[in-house]
Amino acid sequence: MIATVLLIIITLFVPPIGVFLVAGCGADLLINILLTLLGYFPGHIHAFYVEYVYYKRRDEARAGIYDARPAAGVYSERVQNGGRGYGTMAATA
């Protein structure tokens, strides 16, 4: 809970750092840096969307729900899997 609040506060001030903490160094970070340079609010929207997808997927994985469809506009496997690692979540039939 405290980590989530700190992440939100960090994202409010510098959106690319929030994306880096959730998605790591990759396409999502580059997109967020470019959006933040183009306009501060587009960077915020993208950062909070990436964080929303990450926490939603993490909570679903903890509940045993697996959504095989990738989230639109998110390129990080870590975010797509909810931080569960690469390919460690088995699809349910």
C-alpha positions in Angstrom: 0.0 0.0 0.0 2.7 2.4 0.9 4.7 1.5 -2.2 1.7 2.2 -4.3 1.2 5.6 -2.8 4.9 6.5 -3.2 4.7 5.3 -6.8 1.8 7.6 -7.4 3.6 10.6 -5.8 6.7 9.9 -7.9 4.6 9.7 -11.1 2.9 13.0 -10.3 6.2 14.8 -10.4 8.2 12.8 -13.0 6.1 10.4 -15.0 9.0 8.5 -16.7 10.4 7.5 -13.3 7.1 5.9 -12.4 7.0 4.0 -15.7 10.6 2.9 -15.2 9.8 1.5 -11.7 6.9 -0.5 -13.1 8.0 -1.5 -16.6 11.8 -1.2 -16.5 13.9 0.2 -19.4 12.2 -0.5 -22.7 9.7 0.7 -25.2 7.2 1.9 -22.6 9.8 4.1 -20.9 10.9 5.6 -24.3 7.2 6.3 -25.3 6.6 7.9 -21.9 9.7 10.1 -22.2 8.6 11.3 -25.6 5.1 12.0 -24.4 6.3 13.9 -21.4 8.5 16.0 -23.7 5.6 16.7 -26.0 3.4 17.6 -23.2 3.4 17.0 -19.4 -0.2 15.7 -19.3 0.1 13.1 -22.1 3.1 11.7 -20.1 0.9 11.5 -17.0 -1.9 9.8 -18.8 0.4 7.1 -20.3 2.2 6.6 -17.0 -0.9 6.1 -15.0 -2.3 3.8 -17.7 0.8 1.6 -17.6 0.6 1.5 -13.8 -3.1 0.7 -13.9 -2.5 -2.3 -16.2 0.4 -3.5 -14.0 -1.6 -3.4 -10.8 -4.7 -4.8 -12.4 -2.8 -7.8 -13.9 -1.0 -8.3 -10.6 -4.2 -8.5 -8.7 -5.8 -10.8 -11.2 -2.8 -13.1 -11.1 -3.0 -13.3 -7.3 -6.7 -14.2 -7.6 -5.9 -16.9 -10.2 -7.4 -15.1 -13.1 -5.3 -15.1 -16.3 -6.1 -12.8 -19.2 -4.2 -13.9 -22.3 -5.1 -10.9 -24.3 -2.3 -8.2 -24.2 -3.3 -4.8 -23.0 -3.3 -2.3 -25.8 -0.4 0.2 -25.8 1.7 -1.7 -23.3 4.9 -3.3 -24.6 6.5 -4.5 -21.4 6.1 -8.2 -20.6 6.6 -7.4 -16.9 3.5 -5.2 -17.0 1.5 -7.6 -19.2 2.2 -10.4 -16.7 1.6 -8.3 -13.6 5.2 -8.6 -12.5 5.0 -12.4 -12.4 8.0 -12.9 -14.7 8.3 -14.2 -18.2 6.0 -17.0 -19.1 5.5 -18.2 -15.5 1.7 -17.9 -15.5 0.0 -20.9 -17.1 -3.0 -20.3 -19.2 -6.2 -21.9 -17.9 -8.3 -23.9 -20.3 
